Amino acid sequence: MDYGAVWSTIAKTTDAEDQLNITAFHTYVYLVKAGKPVGPREVMRGANLTSPSVAYRNLQKLMNLGLVIKDEYSNYVVKEKVGLKGYTWIGKTIVPRFVVFGFVFLGILIAEVAILVPHLLLEASIEGSFWLLTAITIVAAIIFLVEGSRFRKESK
């Protein structure tokens, strides 16, 4: 699979932002997580890049896109944290949206189980449609969580 092509379509929300490749994406995420000015060698180590020149090239691309600025000590810092297609920032952690949706469905499932348990313990009747709703919620939670974990593994 060509991850560069995948990440060029996933990476950001505007036309200029769509130019990020997988290594530029990792570079940007590392800079956001670092939260301080860093040099190309630090970026290389932190973003697991192959060489300082790859880090420098990615930093230049991020500067050209207006996402990163260079300080007076030739270190780089994120100008502003922007949203990335398919991802959500939670603090300094980037999470695939599939995972967020999976946890929403998991929360709904917990609420449904909280309603089901007393009915089962009291041997009260439960409508068939509620069982169907619970089954659909289980399937949706599993699908979103599995896809989210696969999405996250592909980005590493």
Steps between C-alpha positions, in 0.01 A plus 500: 500500500627846412477685832619827347193509275273404788638772727494767231120457492456457877736757641318836515189702426603766245662472156846597629458263793425209265868507396621322816652158445543234770837631625384863502191385689718328763725805516203729563354270766839481674532880502154537655580240765839657574336835569835680490751609235702204366776454246509262202697232689245494782223479242681214326519301825154593628316438173704185418633641174796355310730804501524865602465599134158330483403687817627828353310442174178429696555807718543715188179357354316576826643854498385551140151388602503753784470237773847542651728797567875515550630694801817708529695190617406302186259282696150425378172538685137447402334827404155366587348158552262421215257217447605209282258306282384182667651597836408688815741667740444414865751720675830418331386155394365436152224240485326356193138615489393138461621439856303800628185369330572152639510639855175691439331174403664327796350764730158445343545125547580549869180702539301228324649230723420714806138498384501127416650367824218609734243366254679166486542480878133580558399270216307784339415486134733662249382602157662327205590835347717581804696178445544597135618847602753347741629260234542785251684706761736210574578453130552874443733532802707201386525623141607853596752382762655240268521744209642767730772266625583397142510866395735579788731206418523612135612846610795364698 
